[in-house]
Amino acid sequence: MAAEDELLTRLVALNQERAAEEARGLVRWLRPDYQIPKLGHKVARPDGVQQEADLAIVPSSDKPKWPTSDTEQINILVDLLRKAPAPVPTESLSATFDGRNTPKRRDRIETLLQTLTTIGLARSGQLDGQTRYFIPR
């Protein structure tokens, strides 16, 4: 019974923390491709930036361009993963760049992320049926 009480206390505290974050405009989307188009307009955005999994998705004019060279692509993905405070899905990383978020770009990013994981620079894990990537700190 004590374990259940502790669990419930932690869940209530987490819920209050998330509610405070959402009031400040920080939203941790679980299914960003589905939720943002349907619910994004309901979120207060004091600075004009929509947050997704703690990785800012900035207006397209401010987004960096997807690099053309392999080395630059790897470097920018590593940099984004290092800056992200939480594991990030491929879709979020792909949406960070200027231009159309095409399946070709998402596939390329996924391939690079898998390569970074294979060589031990990045790690991956499953959250809600979605693979997310991070660099250990």
Beta strands, then each sheet from edge to edge (+ up, - down):
strand 1: 50-52
strand 2: 55-57
strand 3: 88-89
strand 4: 123-127
strand 5: 130-134
sheet 1: 1+ 2-
sheet 2: 3+ 5- 4+
end
